[in-house]
């Protein structure tokens, strides 16, 4: 893991890509503060790390067109989230985070 929280295989986004990722993430997490945006090592094209107004953190996963595909509580990554969302208008998936249920979650 890099000193700034990034994992191996993740690269910071810059320019228009960074702006598009930030805009999509804040639209999904209103009032949130973008901590960083980067490529994703877990299968999504991009991810944005957001701090909510209540100080909790979420990771917003994005596809190559900057559409939100999932929101993970915590800092993201397999096995490091309490709740996942499948782009279904904010309804939790009920995923417990174990490896057997990860196969059906869009990340």
ZALO-596355 format. One record per residue: residue in one letter; x, y, z of N, C-alpha, C, O in turn. Coordinates in steps of 0.2 Angstrom, whole numbers, padded with zeros to 4 digits, always signed. Example, Ala and Ser with C-alpha at 12.3 -4.5 7.8 and 13.67 -1.06 7.14 Angstrom:
BEGIN
A+0066-0028+0039+0062-0022+0039+0066-0016+0039+0071-0017+0042 S+0064-0011+0035+0068-0005+0036+0064+0000+0039+0067+0006+0040 
end
This chain:
BEGIN
X+0004-0006+0000+0000+0000+0000+0004+0006+0000+0009+0007+0004 X+0003+0011-0004+0007+0017-0004+0005+0021+0002+0000+0020+0005 X+0009+0026+0004+0008+0030+0010+0002+0034+0009+0000+0036+0015 X-0001+0035+0004-0007+0039+0003-0013+0035+0003-0019+0037+0002 X-0013+0029+0005-0018+0024+0005-0020+0020-0001-0024+0015-0001 X-0016+0021-0006-0017+0017-0012-0014+0011-0012-0009+0010-0008 X-0017+0006-0015-0014-0001-0015-0010-0002-0021-0011+0002-0026 X-0006-0007-0022-0002-0009-0028-0007-0010-0033-0012-0013-0033 X-0005-0007-0039-0010-0008-0045-0015-0002-0046-0019-0002-0051 X-0015+0003-0041-0020+0008-0042-0016+0015-0043-0010+0016-0040 X-0018+0019-0048-0015+0025-0050-0020+0031-0049-0025+0030-0051 X-0017+0036-0046-0021+0042-0045-0024+0045-0052-0021+0044-0057 X-0030+0047-0052-0033+0050-0058-0031+0057-0058-0031+0060-0053 X-0031+0060-0064-0029+0067-0065-0034+0070-0071-0037+0066-0074 X-0034+0076-0071-0037+0080-0077-0044+0078-0077-0048+0078-0072 X-0047+0078-0083-0054+0077-0084-0057+0070-0081-0062+0070-0079 X-0052+0065-0081-0055+0059-0078-0056+0060-0071-0061+0057-0068 X-0051+0063-0067-0052+0064-0060-0059+0068-0059-0062+0067-0054 X-0060+0073-0063-0066+0078-0062-0072+0074-0063-0077+0074-0059 X-0072+0069-0068-0078+0065-0070-0079+0060-0064-0085+0059-0062 X-0074+0057-0061-0075+0053-0056-0077+0056-0050-0082+0054-0046 X-0075+0062-0048-0077+0066-0042-0084+0068-0043-0088+0067-0038 X-0086+0070-0049-0093+0072-0050-0098+0066-0049-0103+0067-0046 X-0096+0061-0052-0101+0055-0051-0101+0053-0044-0107+0051-0042 X-0096+0053-0040-0096+0050-0033-0099+0055-0029-0103+0052-0025 X-0099+0061-0030-0102+0066-0025-0110+0066-0027-0114+0067-0022 X-0111+0065-0033-0118+0064-0035-0122+0058-0031-0127+0059-0029 X-0118+0053-0030-0121+0047-0027-0120+0048-0019-0124+0045-0016 X-0115+0052-0017-0114+0053-0009-0115+0060-0008-0110+0063-0007 X-0121+0063-0008-0122+0070-0007-0119+0073-0001-0119+0069+0004 X-0115+0078-0001-0112+0081+0005-0105+0078+0007-0102+0080+0011 X-0103+0073+0003-0097+0070+0004-0091+0074+0002-0092+0078-0003 X-0085+0072+0004-0079+0075+0002-0075+0070-0001-0074+0065+0002 X-0072+0072-0007-0068+0067-0010-0061+0067-0007-0058+0072-0007 X-0059+0061-0005-0052+0061-0002-0047+0059-0008-0042+0062-0008 X-0049+0055-0012-0045+0053-0018-0049+0049-0023-0054+0046-0022 X-0046+0050-0030-0049+0046-0035-0043+0042-0038-0038+0045-0039 X-0045+0036-0041-0039+0032-0043-0042+0026-0047-0048+0025-0047 X-0038+0023-0051-0040+0016-0054-0041+0011-0049-0039+0013-0043 X-0044+0006-0050-0046+0001-0045-0043-0005-0046-0042-0008-0052 X-0040-0008-0041-0036-0015-0041-0041-0021-0040-0039-0026-0041 X-0048-0019-0039-0052-0025-0038-0057-0026-0043-0062-0029-0042 X-0056-0023-0049-0061-0025-0055-0065-0019-0058-0066-0020-0064 X-0066-0014-0054-0070-0008-0057-0064-0004-0061-0058-0005-0060 X-0067+0000-0065-0062+0004-0069-0059+0009-0064-0053+0010-0064 X-0063+0013-0060-0061+0018-0056-0064+0017-0049-0069+0014-0048 X-0061+0021-0044-0064+0021-0038-0063+0028-0035-0058+0031-0036 X-0068+0030-0031-0067+0037-0027-0068+0035-0020-0073+0032-0018 X-0064+0038-0016-0064+0037-0008-0067+0044-0006-0065+0049-0007 X-0073+0043-0002-0077+0049+0000-0078+0048+0008-0078+0043+0011 X-0077+0054+0011-0079+0055+0018-0086+0058+0018-0087+0064+0016 X-0091+0055+0021-0098+0057+0022-0098+0063+0027-0093+0063+0031 X-0103+0067+0028-0103+0072+0033-0103+0069+0040-0101+0073+0044 X-0105+0063+0041-0105+0060+0048-0098+0057+0049-0097+0054+0054 X-0093+0058+0045-0086+0056+0045-0085+0049+0044-0079+0047+0044 X-0090+0045+0042-0088+0038+0039-0086+0039+0032-0087+0044+0029 X-0082+0033+0030-0080+0033+0023-0083+0028+0019-0085+0023+0022 X-0084+0030+0013-0086+0025+0008-0082+0025+0002-0078+0030+0000 X-0082+0019-0002-0078+0019-0008-0083+0018-0014-0087+0014-0014 X-0083+0023-0019-0088+0023-0024-0084+0020-0030-0079+0022-0032 X-0087+0014-0033-0084+0011-0038-0087+0013-0045-0094+0014-0045 X-0083+0014-0050-0086+0017-0056-0083+0013-0062-0078+0010-0062 X-0088+0013-0068-0086+0009-0074-0082+0014-0078-0080+0020-0076 X-0080+0012-0084-0076+0016-0089-0079+0022-0091-0076+0027-0093 X-0086+0022-0091-0090+0028-0093-0092+0033-0087-0096+0037-0087 X-0089+0031-0081-0090+0035-0075-0097+0034-0072-0099+0039-0068 X-0100+0028-0073-0106+0027-0070-0105+0023-0064-0100+0019-0063 X-0108+0025-0058-0107+0021-0052-0110+0014-0052-0116+0013-0055 X-0106+0010-0051-0108+0003-0051-0109+0000-0044-0112-0005-0043 X-0106+0003-0039-0106+0000-0032-0104+0006-0027-0100+0010-0029 X-0106+0005-0021-0104+0009-0015-0102+0005-0010-0107+0001-0008 X-0096+0005-0007-0094+0001-0002-0093+0005+0005-0089+0010+0004 X-0095+0003+0010-0094+0006+0016-0086+0005+0018-0084-0001+0016 X-0083+0009+0021-0076+0009+0023-0072+0011+0017-0074+0014+0012 X-0066+0008+0017-0061+0010+0012-0061+0006+0006-0057+0007+0001 X-0065+0001+0005-0066-0003-0001-0061-0009+0000-0058-0010+0004 X-0061-0013-0006-0057-0019-0006-0061-0025-0004-0066-0024+0000 X-0059-0030-0007-0063-0037-0005-0062-0038+0003-0056-0038+0005 X-0067-0040+0006-0067-0041+0013-0066-0035+0018-0066-0036+0024 X-0067-0029+0015-0065-0023+0019-0071-0019+0018-0070-0012+0018 X-0077-0021+0018-0083-0017+0018-0089-0020+0022-0089-0026+0022 X-0093-0016+0025-0099-0019+0029-0105-0020+0025-0109-0024+0026 X-0106-0015+0020-0112-0015+0016-0110-0014+0008-0105-0010+0007 X-0113-0017+0004-0112-0016-0003-0119-0014-0007-0124-0016-0004 X-0118-0010-0012-0124-0007-0015-0123-0009-0022-0117-0008-0025 X-0128-0011-0026-0127-0013-0033-0130-0009-0038-0133-0011-0043 X-0130-0002-0037-0133+0002-0042-0141+0002-0042-0143+0003-0048 X-0144+0000-0037-0151-0001-0037-0155+0004-0033-0160+0003-0030 X-0152+0010-0034-0156+0016-0031-0155+0016-0023-0158+0020-0020 X-0149+0013-0021-0147+0014-0014-0150+0009-0009-0149+0009-0003 X-0152+0003-0012-0154-0002-0008-0148-0007-0006-0145-0009-0011 X-0147-0008+0000-0141-0013+0001-0142-0020-0002-0148-0022-0002 X-0137-0023-0003-0137-0029-0006-0138-0035-0001-0140-0040-0003 X-0137-0034+0005-0137-0039+0010-0131-0043+0010-0130-0048+0014 X-0126-0041+0006-0119-0045+0006-0116-0045+0013-0115-0039+0016 X-0114-0050+0015-0110-0050+0022-0103-0049+0021-0099-0049+0026 X-0100-0049+0015-0093-0048+0013-0089-0054+0013-0083-0053+0012 X-0092-0060+0014-0088-0066+0013-0086-0067+0006-0090-0065+0001 X-0081-0071+0005-0079-0072-0002-0084-0076-0006-0084-0075-0012 X-0088-0080-0004-0093-0084-0008-0098-0079-0010-0101-0081-0016 X-0100-0074-0007-0105-0069-0010-0102-0064-0014-0106-0060-0017 X-0096-0063-0015-0093-0058-0019-0094-0059-0026-0094-0054-0030 X-0095-0065-0028-0096-0067-0035-0101-0063-0039-0101-0061-0045 X-0107-0062-0035-0113-0059-0038-0113-0051-0037-0118-0048-0039 X-0108-0048-0034-0108-0041-0033-0104-0038-0038-0098-0039-0039 X-0107-0033-0041-0103-0029-0046-0098-0024-0043-0100-0020-0039 X-0092-0025-0044-0087-0021-0041-0082-0018-0046-0078-0014-0044 
end
